[in-house]
């Protein structure tokens, strides 16, 4: 029996707390997920302030910034939040 370890579609991930200034999201989640582009697509992020979120989106090339966590994540296509 053949095992297929690579999913047919990328897993879409949103990162909560990704900051351009560093922190856990920037030092662990983003580097790990971005090293596996065949498996993961980082589709959005949020940070402690809208300005920090926008700076992180520009730095990391993430296309969607959530400014209000509760309502914003519903608008983003994501399979997982980290």
C-alpha positions, 0 to 999 in steps of 0.5 A: 500500500502506497502512503502519500505524505504530501497533501493534494492541496496546501494547508492555508495558515494564518499566524496570530502575533507575527511581528516584524520586530521578532517574537515567537511567530517570527522566530518559529512559526513563520520560518518553519512554515515557509521552509515547506512551501509545497505543504503550507501557504501563509495566507494572513496574519495579525499582530498587536496593532494594525501598524505592526501587522502591516509592517509584518505583512510587508516584511514577510510578504503575507497578503492578508492582514487582519485588523480585528481578530474576531471578524477578520479571520472569518474573511480569510481562507485559512485551514489553521491558525498558529 
